[in-house]
Amino acid sequence: MEEAHPTSTAEVAEVLGDATSRGLTVVARGRGTKQGWGMPPTSADLVVDLSGLARVLDHQAGDLIVDTQAGALLSDVQDVVGTERQRLVLEETVPGTTVGGALATNTSGPQRMFFGTARDLLIGVTVVRADGVVAKAGGRVVKNVAGYDLGKLVIGSYGTLAVITEAVFRLHPLPDVERWVVTPVDGPGRAHELAQAVVHSQAVPWAVEVDLPASGPGTLGVLLGGKAEGVADRAETVRRLLGDAAEVTDTTPPGWAAYPAGPVLLKLTFALSGLRDVLTAAREAGVHVRGSAGAGVVHAAADDAGALDALRAVCARHGGSVVVVDAPDDVKQAVDVWGPVPALDLMRRVKDQFDPEHRLAPGRFVGGI
Amino acid sequence: MPGMPGVDAVTQRARELIPPEGVITDVARLRTYECDGLSHYRVVPALVVIPEDAAQLAGVVGACAEHGVPFVARGSGTGLSGGALPHAEGVLVVTSKMRTITAVRPDDQRAVVEPGVINLDVTRAATPHGYYYAPDPSSQQICSIGGNVAENSGGAHCLKYGFTTNHVLGAEFVSPQGDVVQLGGIAPDTPGYDLLGAVVGSEGTLGIVTSATVRLVRLPEEVRTILVGFASTDQAGAAVSAIIAAGIVPAAIEMMDALAIEAAEAAVHCNYPDGAGAVLVIELDGAAVEVAAEYDEVERLCNDNGAFEQRLATDPADRALIWKGRKSAFAAVGRISPDYIVQDGVIPRTALPEVLKAIAELSGTSGVRVANVFHAGDGNLHPLVLFDESKDGEAEAAEEVSGAILDLCIEHGGSITGEHGVGMDKARYMPRMYDEADLDTMQLVRCAFDPDGISNPGKVFPTPRLCGEVPGRHKGAHPLQEAGLAEVF
């Protein structure tokens, strides 16, 4: 396996152009924190290491945007924009992740409930195609409907369509204060009722997180942010909704914005009203669940993939899906990592157009793409 | 229709699928569909079909695919870029009979609607449950969700809440082959490529959405709308910058200049402050105490930047009056000018003073009047370029100024369209914003979805890509071209 260490979009283009003429398969890598996610590529002649594209290029505070190279650490971006009391609301759910890695795998944290995910924050993108051609879409303004939104296509594409080299994001102001309201919950039923109460309140919760271990009590945590007076009042509203055991704190609760730990990591999605059923199935399967009760996306940590079918059935009943995000290779080979994928034929056609020789991370993505 | 055997075949198929009143071939009636909201482009379609459901629609599209007949989707026909301009040898697929709100699911914060459903009706259906549909283009009383999805419509409140693309979670979609495909769903993050993200805003060039699953947003506890008068747009712009710098994200910040105010007053008597060189409409929403705190700060920041009058509307009637002036601004300009061009461009918010000055200079040197209405919070300008068609050369001069304004937007790192779309109108400007490789790459998506180029051809891209080409490798003439089966594009 060869490695390339480009330091600019032009150099990435050169590397991919060369790989094209030599017919090499290519896998892109940032800091490698999620390199094991998805199916293992069937071939990887060349690893393009993007950690040399680590610069945060431009922060325009007045316009609430940041332009960054894809190999920049997410934490470096936060440091730069933080100097002007701004932030990119793309939470670092995997420590040490790069911008490009977060985009390629579409990771998201608690605040997706209010602020959305990468697709809602990315406003411009530069990619290098499999054939070495550099292309950009979007731009540097939040509002822009000129041309196709290629950014959305590459988000969550696991490096199978193109290599992301530069990204422009919209930013948000850092809140003056943040408060968490946390309550213990004894099981799925209570977690569901309380989550629904907060989700449908007018307290403008930024996140509603459930953390339910394989057995025993768990917690429901609600994040509120904004101006001090407003947050205090909203926190009090939420505290009343959550009951006597709830506490208001300015300390980040343990495990907040981190995926639960275990050899097998699953991502479960569902319509909000399905929370109780999903948590119940997880509990029956003996897996630890943590994630956004307010968005319908939780992660589960398990010892093996034994619960996969049962969880898939319940999530499907609520309009969602289960993906095996990370697992030992033997587990991945034994199960259907991605599960049923609608519109797969169209996805294959998109792949065939962008990477007709299937040289970018072959086999890593849905349907063997 | 003579000389169009493909259209004849599609007509025949349509008659088998759709009740007679939904298949229009009479020239006089076809003519009523000759344009959308951008009425200076007119093309009479060869056939109009008005399907009642997805199966009928898919059947017609399938027949179009079989016979190589182009089709164009149309919702309410309010688009401002000619995106729904018919094709002379093609079929216009009108979704106005697909108006069912299939489900309102407040527990899941979702609604499922057919494409012909009127934007405002989604909010009307959700309000009894304490919810609403956030994207609110000014035409929300008549525009359809299908059109919104095609154009990725915005509106005054997208500063805080985002655009259509941020609120559509799933869609039933008819591909240009006539296949019915499910994209996304009621739950987030469907595995696989985000094809829905590509389809929303693709202006009908990738296929037709026959059902949309949209996000419903909780109604805020408190809404405060403030009308603020300033002596100049510079002062108003400075106030906007100060509000943003203070870390406040209002639901909306709209600006109108003196000429736009004059027009709105003439049309709807909205009683904006006398003698204002600019007004801001600022809306704050959210939890009551938070909104109150933000309001105090916004009021102070406006005063610091020279506001001479501030009016707070808290009840719905007052609020509606403030918004009436703003939302009627485009049409209102008809009161002060016989003809006008509605431009739509975007600049970085911080470039506002500079660009407004440049627009004023353009107006001064050309003698063409420009009224400015814009979403100041996100830098989306809607200059209204005034002219009188009956006077020699005025239309051309207006067109020139309008184009120069787009150039200003591009020079300042902005966009040629923030919400009206590229459509027919701005395809020629696309190469000014994107280079050949960018446009070529976007069209890879087109080739994946619609290799024969029958879905709304001629829109968005100035030059279609021949889909048989292997990317980056151009060898001689295209095989279809060589065989005499296709013309040079």
Interface residues (C-beta under 8 A of the other chain):
Chain A: T20 Q60 A61 G62 D63 L64 I65 R85 N106 S108 G116 T117 R119 D120 V127 R129 D131 G132 V133 V134 A135 K136 A137 G139 R140 V141 V142 K143 N144 V145 A146 G147 Y148 D149 L150 G151 K152 L153 I155 G156 S157 L161 H172 P173 L174 P175 D176 Q196 V199 H200 S201 Q202 A203 V204 G226 K227 A228 E229 G230 V231 A232 D233 R234 T237 K267 T269 F270 A271 L272 S273 A295 G296 V297 C315 H318 G319 G320 S321 V323 W338 G339 V341 P342 A343 L344 L346 M347 R349 V350 K351 D352 Q353 F354 P356 F365 V366 G367
Chain B: R105 P106 D107 D108 Q109 R110 G130 E151 N152 G154 C158 G162 F163 T165 N166 S175 V181 Q182 L183 G185 I186 A187 P188 D189 T190 P191 G192 Y193 D194 L195 L196 G197 A198 V200 G201 S202 R218 L219 P220 E221 S241 I244 A245 G247 I248 V249 G286 A287 A288 V289 E290 V291 A292 A293 E294 V346 I347 P348 R349 T350 H375 D378 G379 N380 G413 G414 S415 I416 T417 G418 E419 H420 G421 V422 K426 M430 M433 Y434 A437 D438 L439 D440 T441 M442 L444 V445 R446 C447 A448 F449 V460 C467 V470 P471 G472 R473
